[in-house]
């Protein structure tokens, strides 16, 4: 079956531009996570959705970062006024149950963002 | 302040031998641990997990050991195969701790190379 897909796979943005990164989770998955992975580092948690509700956004690094999942399926991570330090791979993951009920997360291939 | 540490950035092992990947953590609230495997240009893939109420979990060639008193876990792969060559991430969660319980905290990863 189809896994988690993300688009675009690669994005180059000039400093100051806004970007939108899309995540299509596995159909029916309740939980959706966004992570940021800098070069040579492990993924770092950004935010968590349970259906359309954003239950945890404590990992978003600044108010330039915004995520939504309006219908409880597709999610978009938006970064406004991009800075060079935003350059990273952005990973989306989904999970079939609520967080406490299903620990395994299925990751997409990521979007590599380069800010020049 | 790294709460999950993988101190070996890389490891080389002969095919057929045992691979042992190590992970240390500092947060005593962590009660669930996972290993993920990542190939280049792909998202991490769940491998195996262990709850803090256990000290060992096996799945085929993969075994995870947890030493709570030492705040240490390890992943054993026996026998190692060339297809196991990938980056392995250790991750931890504090499922029952309340605030922040949605997050997976990852280590920086260990690159395993299995030599034919």
HADDOCK unambig.tbl for C-alpha pairs under 7 A between the chains (distance, minus, plus):
assign (segid A and resid 40 and name CA) (segid B and resid 108 and name CA) 6.75 0.50 0.50
assign (segid A and resid 41 and name CA) (segid B and resid 108 and name CA) 4.59 0.50 0.50
assign (segid A and resid 42 and name CA) (segid B and resid 106 and name CA) 5.41 0.50 0.50
assign (segid A and resid 42 and name CA) (segid B and resid 107 and name CA) 5.40 0.50 0.50
assign (segid A and resid 42 and name CA) (segid B and resid 108 and name CA) 4.24 0.50 0.50
assign (segid A and resid 42 and name CA) (segid B and resid 109 and name CA) 6.23 0.50 0.50
assign (segid A and resid 43 and name CA) (segid B and resid 106 and name CA) 6.06 0.50 0.50
assign (segid A and resid 44 and name CA) (segid B and resid 105 and name CA) 6.76 0.50 0.50
assign (segid A and resid 44 and name CA) (segid B and resid 106 and name CA) 6.84 0.50 0.50
assign (segid A and resid 45 and name CA) (segid B and resid 103 and name CA) 6.13 0.50 0.50
assign (segid A and resid 45 and name CA) (segid B and resid 104 and name CA) 6.67 0.50 0.50
assign (segid A and resid 48 and name CA) (segid B and resid 102 and name CA) 6.96 0.50 0.50
assign (segid A and resid 99 and name CA) (segid B and resid 102 and name CA) 6.43 0.50 0.50
assign (segid A and resid 100 and name CA) (segid B and resid 95 and name CA) 6.77 0.50 0.50
assign (segid A and resid 104 and name CA) (segid B and resid 46 and name CA) 6.55 0.50 0.50
assign (segid A and resid 105 and name CA) (segid B and resid 46 and name CA) 6.98 0.50 0.50
assign (segid A and resid 106 and name CA) (segid B and resid 45 and name CA) 6.71 0.50 0.50
assign (segid A and resid 107 and name CA) (segid B and resid 43 and name CA) 5.18 0.50 0.50
assign (segid A and resid 107 and name CA) (segid B and resid 44 and name CA) 5.88 0.50 0.50
assign (segid A and resid 107 and name CA) (segid B and resid 45 and name CA) 6.69 0.50 0.50
assign (segid A and resid 108 and name CA) (segid B and resid 43 and name CA) 5.16 0.50 0.50
assign (segid A and resid 109 and name CA) (segid B and resid 41 and name CA) 6.44 0.50 0.50
assign (segid A and resid 109 and name CA) (segid B and resid 42 and name CA) 4.41 0.50 0.50
assign (segid A and resid 109 and name CA) (segid B and resid 43 and name CA) 4.18 0.50 0.50
assign (segid A and resid 110 and name CA) (segid B and resid 43 and name CA) 6.24 0.50 0.50
